[in-house]
Amino acid sequence: MSTTEKIDLDYFIILIQEREIIWDKSRVDFKNKNLKTKAWEEISKCLFPDYDNFTPERKNKVGNNLVKKWRSVKDNFFRYLKKIKDTSKSGSEATNLKKYHLYNQLLFLRKVEQNNTDSSLDSPRDIETESTSTNESYRNKNSNLSFGFKNKKLDMDLHPTCVINKFARKKTKDPTKWKTNIAKCLRYSSKSMPTRVCEHNTKALKCATLTMNDLSKIHQNFYKNPTKHDQDIILFKLCSIQKTKETPNFKGKKKFKTNYSVFINKKRVPICQKFFLNIFGIKKYRVEYLMKKFYETGEFPREARGGDRKTEKYAQKKESVHRFIQSLRCIESHYCRKSKEAERKYLPCQLNIKKLYTMYNSDQRNVQLGVKLSYFRHIFNTEYNLGFGTPQTDVCSKCLELKEKIKMEKDEDKKNKFMTEKRVHSLRAKSFFDNLRDTTPSLKIISFDFQKNIPLPKVPDQSCYYSRQLYFYNLAVVEGHSNMPLIKERVFSYYCTEDEFSKNANLVASAVYDRLCKTNKIGISRIRLVADGCGGQNKNSILIGMCCKWLLDNGNIKSLEVIFPVTGHSFMPADRFFGVVEKKLRKMEVVIHPKQILDIVSEHATLIKFGKDCMVFDWKTTVKDILKPTTTWNIQFNQCKRFILRRSKKPGNVLVRGEIFYKSDLATAQNICKPRKVINMVNPIILPSIVAVNKSKLGDVNKLLSKHFGTEWQCLSELSFYKEVLLKQEALQETPSEDINIL
């Protein structure tokens, strides 16, 4: 059995769809062989968990088999499209055209530009151009349905795509679990293993040459698919008919005789009827019926009982509904995990299925292709993973401001000015996301962000709303570009509680420094850090100073780049991870211990504890002693979107270049150290894993626990965490600051 026969085709196609470099000719880097090779390696690792342990020869064989399988699947899809086109041109109904079984999964290929003369491996051949132009006309007409999505986040401006029903909005019935189909499956399953019933060893019959191992393999292969149609195909291949000679007394005799054989080592071995029937465990009437139908019609007999008689009848209507749905604009949720299979997309909150149905039937192009609401709803629910979003929140202030100005302004010159400004703002946001999606092999992208504070304890008590609580801090660091699926090996959760460390730049710089030191740097010459522009945590001289120190200590890295987004457009991979965690936390009524949060986080990320697995350094103090204040730099620090760090020719120092644009390099690198200071002098000390918590907050926590669990709550073992926090805080307040030791 070949390698490709063992894979899940649906999963294989989903992996292909996620890697547009393999099939999307419109990409600028479509001919980049290195990117394609990397994409195929990623697919191989997903399909074969032990791929890394394969020998180079086996890896090459697996890769070639997958490429051949993809080419076969893709070409069959395009041939099917061409048949549909030829049928529609001739004016005949497509009732006899059997639907390609992977048609729905491969609909994303319709966006590929058609080119019949292209002979490259990844170029589509024999594609139907008519359907693509129809899709584009739909999309142009329905571009006004974005309802503000178009400029909300450009990296999420998408069109719906078909998904397998397992990941659709609603699941359909599974006929394989019906009692009648289970009984049918048992009817065509093996009842017993074959035995040797004859010893023919003549020129015409070679029954004796078959071993018991041969009989077992033939029998198992026959019953591998317990369906009558598949088994009849095997019988049809192994049997042949021979017309009998007509004699004067021919009336009443058989017009043909059947010859039986099996294949051993790709060679046909003739056997007798008794041996043949015993091998497959069937009766002679089943074979006789097949061969009789073939003799009379010259074709393989078709099953006339039951079957789907409506799908092909409504194929054109279904295709029209698909084109309409795929012409709509949708977005990914800000908090939505991008999985290997399929992610949920959202249409504007002003729409619903009935409104979409009305829009479809009111289109003049669908006069002859009208459908019922139930039919439209069925396709929408079972073949797409779409929802309807809630009203927008956390929208870019600049976008809203310019949008309202454009609405209200009556002067055409001023209106054009605002429209230009809005477009420039949107293009800058798009440039940021282009940097986040960069797939250059020698570049490693690391993005990081803090999750919103998680309060402890979480109880359903009404007084909890008015009470201050302890906070759980979770800093997510994600390796890789934004189009890669979030797997546990690439997502790292740095965590602590409010009584251990302050949520400041030291915490962020220490986590990033730890990840930079531990990440795999083989084949990497450039590092790109991506974070939001929060001044107190990320966009400050403390993070820049830490990056300078790390770059100086790692000579194999040529440059390090720190990028910040346009304000209001800070959608990053870490947000997907936070969305999954918060979704599960919302379903928990009571959360009283950090371990409950860590159990959820550990399902999707690698846990790293501040102060234990990752030391927290006092970067702030040492960096301020070495670096100049940002107000004295020759760049406008707050307006810079990129900082590029390179080692200086002067030993022990690093030069920094700040750019206010994402794609233009206009500034010059400069030394940011104070006179007679160099980056090599940055040597931070380790901070103790304890900080003072506001006394009033501790009092509120104590009152809340007393009210919910009783005044004797300290005796409860599940609340020991809060007891320890209160004891440590009391000891800290009694101990002078200079006597605090590093824990």
N, C-alpha and C positions, 0 to 999 in steps of 0.2 A: 504493500500500500504506500503510495507516495505521501510526502509531507503535507501537501496541500489538501489531501483528502481528509485529513484529521482536524482541520480548522473549522471554526464556526463562521460561515460565510457572512451572516448578518453582522457579527462583531468585526470581521475583517473589513467589510465595506465601511463601517463607521470609522474605523481607524484610518482608512484611506481618505474619507471625507474630511476628517480633521486636519489632514496634511495636504493643503492645496498645492504645494510645490509639485506634487506628483501628477495632478490632473488639470490645474488651472493655467491655461496658456496665456492668459491676460497678465500674469505676474511678470514683473521686470526680470526677476531672477529665475524664470522658469527653466532656463537651460543650464543652470548651475548644477553640475553633476555631484559636487560635494554635498550640497543640501539634500539632493534626492537620495544619495547613498545613506546619509544620516537618517532621513525619514524612514527608509526601508528598514534600517537597523532598529529604530524605535518600534516599528510594527512587529518585527520579528521577536523582540523582547516581550512585547505584550502578549503575543500568541504562544510563545514558548518560554515559560518561566525559567528554565535552565539553559537559556540561549548562551549565556556568558560562559558556560562550561563546555560548549561545543568546540570541536576542532576547527581550525580555519577552513579546511575543506568542506566540513559539514555546514558551517555558516554560509559559505559561498553557495552550496547546493540549496540550502533553505531559501536564501535570498532569491536565487534564480527561479525556483519553483513558485515563490509568491508573486514575482513579477509576471511570470507566464500565466498564472491563475488570474491576475488582475487584467492582463491583456485579453484573455479569453472572455471573462465576464463583461468587460467594457465593450468589446467588439460585438458580442451577442446583443447587448443593449442597443447599440447604434443600428445594427441590422434590423432589430425589431421596430425601431423608430422609422426606418426607411420603408418597411413593409406597411406600416400604418399610413405613411404618406402616399405610397403608391396606391393603396386601397382607396384612400379618400379622393385621389385624383381621378381614378377610374369611375367613381360614382357608385361603386358597389358597397354593400354592407360588409362590415368586418366580423360577421358572426362566426365564420369558420377560422378566424385568426386566433390562435392560442396565445394568451397573454404570457409574456416573459415573466418567470416566477420571481425575478429580482427587480422588476420594473420600478416598484415604489421606492425601494431602497436606493436606486441609482438616479433618481430624478434630479439630484444636484448637478449631474453632468450636463444638463441642458443649458447651463450658463456658459459652457465652454464654447469658444468661438469655433465655428465649423471650418474645416479645411480638408477637403478630400484628397489633396495632393501631398499632404504632409506625411512622411513615412517614419517619423520618429516613434520611439516606443510609447511615449505618453501622449501622442496626438490622436484625437478622435477621428475615426474614419466612417464614412457613410452616415453622417449625422443629418437629422432633419432640421433644416434651417427655418422652416416655416413656423414651428412651435416656439423657437427662441425669439423670433421677431414679435410674435404674439405676446409672449411674456413681457418683452420690453415695452410694448404699447400699453399693456395693462399697467405696468409700473409707472410709466410716464403719466397716465391718466389718474392713477391713484396716489400720486406723490403728495397730494393735498390732504391725505388721510393721516399724516404723521402727527397732527395735533400737538406740535411742540417737540416731538421726539427728534426731529431732524437735527436740531441744534442742542439737544440736551447733552448727549455724550456721543461724539462722533465714532468712538470705537465700538459703540453698541448699536449703531444704525444698521439694522439687518433686515433680511427678508425671511419669512418662514420657510422651513424645509421639512420634507417628509421624514418621519421616523418610524421604526418598527413598532408594532402595537404594544410591545412590552414597556416602551417608554412614552406612549402616547398619553393624551389627556384622560382618556378612559379606556379601559381594557375591554376587549370583545370576548365573546364566548369561545371556549376551547373545545372544538369538536372531538379532539383525541380523548377527552375524558367522558364522552357520552357512552352509555351502556351498550348501545348498538354497535358503536365503532370499536369498543373494547372487545365485544364478542366477535366482531369481524376480524379483528387483529388476531385473536386466539384461533379463529377458524383457519387462518393461513399461517399459523406458527407450526414449528416442528413438534411432532408427537413422539417420535423416537428416532434414535440414530440408525443409519442403514446397516445392513448385514450382507454378507456374500451369499448370493442365491444361485450362482451358476459358475462354471469353470470353462466357458468357451475360450478356445485358443486357436482359432483358425484365421485364415487370411481375411475373411469377411467380418468376423467378430473377435475382438481382443479383450473379452471380459476378464480373463485370468491375469492380464498384465497390470490391472489396477490394484494398488495396495489399499489397506484399510485407512491409511493416512490420507490417500487421495480421495477416498469416498467421504471421509469426514470433512475435508476442506470444501469439496463440491457441495455437500449438504448444507454446511454452515453458510456458505456464500449465497445459496439459494434462499435461505430463510432470514438473511440479514435484514431485508425489507419485507415485513409481513403484509404485503398488499398484493392483491390478485394481479393487477396490471404489471407491476415490476417483475413478479415471478413468471408471468406469461411471456414477457420479453425474453427472459433467459431460456425458457422452454422453446420458444420460437427460433432462437439462435442455434440451439443444439439439435433441432430436428429438421429434416429435409424430406421433400416428397418426390416420388418418382412415378410417373404416369405408367399405368399397366397397359400391356398390349391388348388390342381389341381382337377377339376371336368370334367365330360364328355363334358360340353360345355365351356371348359376353353379357347378356341381359341379366341383371340382378347381382353381378359381381362388382367389387370395388373398382373405382376408376383410377385409384392411385394407392400406392403403399408408402408407409412412413419409415424412414431410416433414422436410427437413434445413434447418438454419439455424445462424447464429453471431451473437454479440452484438458490435456495433461501436458504441462510445460509448453504451452502455446501450440500443441499439435492435436489434431482431431483424432480421437480414438473411437472406432465404431464398436457398439455394444448391442446386446439384444434388448427387446422391449421389456422383458421381465426384470432384468438387471437395472434398466433405466428407471422404471417406475419405482423400484425398491429404493434406489438411491435418494430420490426426491420425496418419497412417501406420498405419491399421488395415484389416482386411478387412471385407467387408459382412456376414459371418456373425455377427460379434460384435454389431453393431447389431441385426441381425434377431433374434437370440436374446433380447436385452433387451426389444425391443418386443413380441415374441411372448408372453413371460412376463407382461408388463404387460397385454396385451390379454386373456389368459386369466384372470388372477387379480386384476387391478386394483391390484396392489402392485408395488413395486420388487423385483426378484428378489434373493433372498438367496443368499450363497455357502454351499453345502451340504457342500463338501469340507473336512475337518479342522475346526480351530477349538477354542476352549476350551469344553468342555461340563461342567466340574466346578465352576468358580468360583462360579457363581450357585447351584448345588445346595447348596454348603456356606457360603453367605453368612451365614446366621444363626449358625452355629458360629464362623465367623471373627470376626464382630462381637462375640460373647460373649468370645472370647479377648482381643480388643483391649480390651474394657471391663475385664477382670480385670487385664491388665498395666498399664493406665493408672490403676488404683486403687492401685497400689503407691506407696510413698514412696522417693524417691531423692535424691541430692545431686550437686552438681558437685564435682569435685576441687579441692582448695585450689590445686593447680598445674595448671590446665587452661585453655588459651587459648580465649576466647570468639570464635569465628569468625563470618563472615557466614552460613555455611551451617548447621552443626549442631555442638553440643558434646557430648562424651561425658558421660553421667551414670552414677552408680554406685548399685547396690542394696547392702543390707547384706552383709557378708562371710559371714554364716551361711547365706545362701541359695545355691542353684544352680538350673539350669533344671529338673532333675528334681524338686526340692522344690516349685518353683512349679507344675509340672505336677500333682503330687499334691494340692496345695492347691486348684487349679482344679477337678479332678475330684471332690474330696470336698465341694465346695460343693453344697448341696441345690438351688440355683437352676440348676445345670448338669447335672442328671440326664438331661435330654433333649438336652443339647448337649455330651456328652462327645466328646473327640477323642483321637487317638493321640499318643504322646510325640513322634514324628517330626514330626507336623503342628504341634504346639505349639512345638517347637524351631525349625521353619522360620520361623514368624511372628516369634518372638522374635529370631532372628538376622538376618532380612532386612528387617524393617520398623522396628526400633528400634536406636538407638545406645546400648546399655546394657552395662555391665560389672558385675562383682561386686567391691566394694571390699576392701581389705586391712584388718586390725584397726586401730582408731582410734589415731592418735598426735597429739601436740600438742593435746590436748583441754583445754578450759577447766577449770582446777583448781577454781574455784568451783562449776561445774556438777557435776563428779564428786563433790565433797565433799557437796553438798546431796543428790545422788542417793543416795549411800551412807547418809546420815543418814535419809532417808525410808525406805529399805529396812529399816534396823535398828531404827528407833524404834517402840515399841509404844504409847506414850501418844498418843492421838488428837489431843489439843490441840497437843502439840509437833510431831506429824507434819504437822498442818495449817499450823502456823507455818512449818515448813521448806518445804512446798509453795508457800506464798504467797511466801516469800523467793525461791525458785527461779523462780517465774513473774515476779516483779518484775525479777529479774536478766535473764531472757530478753527481757522487753519492752524493757528498756534497750538490750540488744544490737540488738534489732529497730529501735529508734529511730535508732541510729547508722547502720544500713544504709539507712533511709529518707532520711537526710540525704545519703548517698552516691549515692542513686538520684534525687535531686531533678532535675526537668527544667524548672525555671523558665527562660524564655528570657533574662532579664536577669542570670542567675547563671552564673558559670563555676566549675566544680569542678576542682581540681588535686590529685591524690593522689600521694604519693611514698613510696618505701621502698628500703632497701638490700637487695641480694641477698646471700646468704651468701657469705663470702669464697671466691674461686676460687683454689686453690693452683697455683703455677707452680714448677718444671715438674711435669707429671703424667706419670709413667712407670710401667710395670707392674713395676718392680723392687720386691722385697719390702722392702728397706731404706727405701723411700719412705714406708712406713707409720709408721716411727719417726723420720723426719727432719723437721725444720722446713723450711718452704718460704716463698717470697715470695708475697704475696697480690695478687690483682687485684680492685679495688673497682669495683662497678657499682651506681650509684644510678639507679633508674628513676623518671621523672616522667611521669604520665599525665594528659592533659587530657580532660575530659568525665565524665559520670556512668557508673556501673558497668555499665549495661545496653548501652552503646554498644560495637560491635565494636572490637577493638584493631587499628588500622591504623598503618602506619609514620609517618604524618603527625601522629598524636596521642601517640605513645610516644617519649620522649626518654631516651637512655642517657648519663648523665654518668659518665665512667670515668677511672681512673688506677691506677697501681701503688703498692705499699706504700712504695717508695723516693722517691716524688714528694710525697705529702701524707699526713698522718695522718687516719685515719677518725674524725672528731669532728664537733662541732656547727658548726665553721667551714665544713667541706666541705658539709654539708647546707644551711646558710643561704645559702652562695654559689650553690649550684645552684638553690635555690628563687628566690632574688633574680634570677638570670639568666633563669629561665623566666617570672617575673612581668613582667620588663621586655620580653621578646621576644614574649609571647603576644598574640594578636589581641584587643583590648579594645573593638572597635566594637560598640555596643549593649549593653555590659556595665556594670552599675552596682554589682555585688557580686561579691566573690571569696571562695571557700571552699577552704581548704587542709585536706587530710585526711592524717593520718599516724598511725603507731602510737605508743604512749606511752613509747617508750624515752627515759629521762631524759638520757642522755649525748649523744643525737643530735637528738631532735626536741622533746620536751617540756621546754623550758628557757627561761630568760629571753633567751638569745642569739637563738633563732628569733623570739620575740615582739618583741625589739628591732629585728631586721632588718625584720620586717613593718611595724612602726611607721614606720621610716624610709622604706620603699617607699610606704606609703599617704600619707605626707606629701608625697612628690614627685609623686604622681599624683592630681590634683584631680578627674578625671572619675569616680573610684571612690568611692562613698559610704561603704562599709564593707568591712572584711576580717575573715573569720571563720576561726579555726583550731580544728579538731575532732579529738578523740582518741577511740579506741574503748574499749569495756568490755574489760578485761583478758581475754585468751583468745578474743576475738571480733574479731580484727584482719584479717579476710579482705578484701583490696583488689584493684583491677584489676592492680596491678603484679605480684601473685603469679602471675597467668595468664602474663604475659610471662616471668617467671623460670622457670616450669614448662617452657615451650617450649625455652628456652636450655639448661636443665639436662638435658632429655631428649636433646638432640643431643650435649651434651658427654659424657654417659655412654657414648655409642656410640663415642667417640674413645679409642683406646687410649693415644695419646701426644699430649700438648699441651705444647709447649716454648716457644712464643712467644705474646705477647699478641695478635698479629695473627690467630692461629687462633680465638681467642675473639671478636675483633671481627668476623671474617667471619660468624660465626653471629649475633651480636647485630645486625649491620647489616641482616640480612634482615627483621627485625621492628621495628626502632627507628631513629631518627635519632641518629647518634653525635655526642657533644659531649665534647671532651677537657678535663679540668681543667688550668688553667694556660695553655691555648692558645686554645680557643674560649670558655672560661668562666674568668674570673679568680677566684682564691680570695682572699677578704678575711679580715682578722683581726677578725671581728665580736666575738669573745669579749672582747678587751681593751677595745675602745671602748665596748661595751655595758655592761660592768661599771663603767666610769668614769661612765656617765650614769645607769643604772637602779639602783633600790634593790635590795637582796637580796630574793629571793622570800619569805623568812621575815618580812619587814616589810610585805608587802602586806596589804591588808585582806580578802584572800580566801585560802582554803586551796588553794594552788597544785596540790598533788599530787592533790587530789580533783576539781579542775575538769575537765570534759569539753569545755567550749567556752570560747574566748576571742574576744570581739567587740571590734574596734578601730574607733574613729571619731575623726576630727579634732576637736581641742578648739577652743573659741572663742578661746582664747589662741593667737596666731600661733606657729607652729613647734612645736606639741606635739600629742600624741595621747593619748586616754583609752582605758583598757582595762577591759573588764567580764568577769569570770570567772563561768561558770555550771556548777553541778555536775549539772544535768539537761539533756537534749537538747531538750526542748520547753517548758520553763518559763523565763521571764526574770524572775528575782527579785532579782538583785544590782544594784548601782549602779556606774556607770563611775567610774574613779579615775585620778589622775595617778600613774604609777609611776616618775617621774624623781626624782632626788635634789634637794635644795634648790638653787635657782639653776641648775638644769640643765633642758634641753629636748631633745626628740628631734632637733631640727634640728642639734644638736651632734654627732650620730653620724656620723663620717667615718672608716671603717676604711681601713687601708693594705693593699696587695696583698702576699700572702705569697710567698716564693720557692718554686719548684717542686722542692724537694729537702728531704728530712728524713733524719735518721740512723736506720739500721736496726740492730737488735741484732747485735752482733758474733758471738754464738754462732749466730744464725740464718744469717748470711752464711757462717759456717764450715760449717754443715750443708748449705747449698745447694752449696757448692764440693765437699764430699765426695760428695754424691749424684751430681753431674754427673761427677765423676772416676770413680766406681764404675760408672756406667751407660755413659758415652761414652769413658772412658779418661782418663789423666792429661793428655793433650794436647787436651782438649776446647776450650780457648780458641782453637785454630786452626780450629775448625769454624765456617763462616759462619752456619749456622742457630742457633748459640748465642752470637752476638755481643751479644744483649740482656743476657745475664748478665755477660759480660765488661765491658760499659759500666757496669752497675750496680756491680760490685765496684770498678772504677776510680774512679767518682764517690764512692763511700762512703769509699774510702781518702783521697781528696783532701779530703772533708768533715771527716774526723776529724783531719787535719793542719791544717785552716784554723780559726782562732779564729771563734767564732760572730758577732762583730761585723763580720767582714770578708766575710760571705756576702752576695753581691749577688742581686738578684732576677733569675731566669733568664727 
